[in-house]
Amino acid sequence: MTDPTPADAPLKDAPDDRAVSGPFDEAEANPVRPYIDLGGIKILPREGLNLRLEVEEQTKRIVAVGLDYAGSTLQVQPFAAPRSAGLWAETREQIRQQIRQQGGRVEERDGPLGPELLAEVPVVAGPDGTAGKRLARFIGVDGPRWFLRGVIGGAATADVEAAAAVEDLFRSIVVVRGGSPMPPRDLIPLKMPATPGAA
């Protein structure tokens, strides 16, 4: 059977206004805005935003972008996805299983971006020997041929204003899928931003 999208393929999970309010596909982004180009995604700079690149030690490849904003953290990763099926439903199930295996608690709820997971993740004991739990919100949006996943920590897991600021930041992201063929679920390559004024 050559049909690339079986009838039972999961539908895309995305806000109805995604094409207008983001996260954006490169074709939908405003070309004159001064984005920070990180390869697979572009970030709109804003006051109080700090950006970190998370690098895999063995391969030295950038595997995620960390954004510190509004007393919160937002880790984002762009993945290649099939043209007509979504990845977020399946990814949520995998996250749910992982967190339960670690002894954490997780619940699904409808958030401003669609279905999301609110999790209590056990954290390793700190310097004083006490183990704790960390709240995290897992969000995801299926776009055209891509899937953008976010993990929110800090104030935006509970504080409404911080949550709105971080959700707005997530929605301002542009995903650059590129034209080259990629297997679904592969991380779209990320790169260091060009330093202004660098040769």
CORHULIN-V394111 format. One record per pair of residues at least 12 apart in sequence whose ideal C-beta (glycine too) atoms are under 8 Angstrom apart, sorted by the first residue. I is the first residue (numbers start at 0). J is the second residue. If there is no record, write none. Layout:
BEGIN
((I	J) (I	J))
END
This chain:
BEGIN
((3	81) (3	82) (3	83) (4	81) (4	82) (4	83) (4	84) (8	81) (8	83) (8	84) (9	84) (9	85) (9	86) (9	87) (9	88) (9	89) (10	84) (10	85) (10	88) (11	83) (11	84) (11	85) (11	87) (11	141) (11	142) (12	85) (12	87) (12	88) (12	113) (12	114) (12	139) (12	140) (12	141) (13	85) (13	112) (13	113) (13	140) (13	141) (13	142) (14	111) (14	112) (14	113) (14	140) (17	140) (17	142) (20	170) (21	169) (21	170) (21	171) (21	172) (21	173) (22	140) (22	142) (22	147) (22	169) (22	170) (22	171) (22	172) (22	173) (22	174) (23	171) (23	172) (23	173) (23	174) (24	142) (24	143) (24	145) (24	173) (24	174) (24	176) (25	41) (25	173) (25	174) (25	175) (25	176) (26	143) (27	173) (28	41) (28	173) (34	173) (35	50) (35	192) (36	190) (36	192) (36	193) (37	52) (37	61) (37	64) (37	189) (37	190) (37	191) (37	192) (38	61) (38	175) (38	187) (38	188) (38	189) (38	190) (39	77) (39	174) (39	175) (39	176) (39	177) (39	186) (39	187) (39	188) (39	189) (40	64) (40	75) (40	77) (40	147) (40	172) (40	173) (40	174) (40	175) (40	187) (40	189) (41	172) (41	173) (41	175) (42	64) (42	66) (42	171) (42	172) (43	171) (43	172) (45	68) (45	168) (45	171) (47	68) (47	69) (48	66) (48	67) (48	68) (48	168) (49	66) (49	67) (49	68) (50	64) (50	65) (50	66) (50	67) (50	192) (51	64) (51	65) (51	66) (51	67) (52	64) (52	65) (52	189) (52	191) (53	65) (53	74) (60	188) (60	189) (61	188) (61	189) (61	190) (61	191) (62	76) (62	186) (62	189) (63	75) (63	76) (63	189) (64	76) (64	189) (66	168) (68	164) (68	165) (68	168) (69	154) (69	155) (69	160) (69	161) (69	164) (69	165) (69	168) (70	153) (70	154) (70	155) (70	158) (70	161) (71	151) (71	152) (71	153) (71	154) (71	155) (71	156) (71	161) (71	162) (71	164) (71	165) (72	150) (72	151) (72	152) (72	153) (73	149) (73	150) (73	151) (73	152) (73	155) (73	165) (73	168) (73	169) (74	149) (74	150) (74	152) (75	147) (75	148) (75	149) (75	169) (75	172) (76	147) (76	148) (76	186) (77	145) (77	146) (77	147) (77	148) (77	174) (77	175) (77	176) (77	186) (77	187) (77	189) (78	145) (78	146) (78	147) (78	148) (78	183) (78	184) (78	185) (78	186) (78	187) (79	144) (79	145) (79	146) (79	176) (79	181) (79	182) (79	183) (79	184) (79	185) (79	186) (79	187) (80	141) (80	142) (80	144) (80	145) (80	146) (80	183) (80	184) (81	144) (81	183) (82	143) (82	144) (85	141) (85	146) (86	139) (86	141) (86	146) (86	183) (86	184) (87	113) (87	114) (87	139) (87	140) (87	141) (87	146) (87	148) (88	114) (90	139) (90	146) (90	148) (91	107) (91	114) (91	116) (91	137) (91	139) (94	116) (94	118) (94	137) (95	107) (95	116) (98	116) (98	118) (98	120) (101	120) (101	121) (102	121) (103	118) (103	119) (103	120) (103	121) (103	132) (104	118) (104	119) (105	117) (105	118) (105	119) (106	118) (110	136) (110	138) (110	166) (111	163) (111	166) (112	138) (112	139) (112	140) (112	166) (112	169) (112	170) (113	139) (113	140) (115	136) (115	137) (115	138) (115	139) (116	136) (116	137) (117	134) (117	135) (117	136) (117	156) (118	134) (118	135) (118	136) (118	137) (119	132) (119	133) (119	134) (120	132) (120	133) (120	134) (120	135) (121	133) (133	152) (134	152) (134	156) (134	157) (135	150) (135	151) (135	152) (135	156) (136	150) (136	151) (136	152) (136	155) (136	156) (136	162) (137	149) (137	150) (137	151) (138	150) (138	151) (138	166) (138	169) (142	174) (142	176) (143	176) (144	176) (145	174) (145	176) (145	187) (147	169) (147	172) (147	174) (149	169) (151	165) (174	187) (175	187))
END
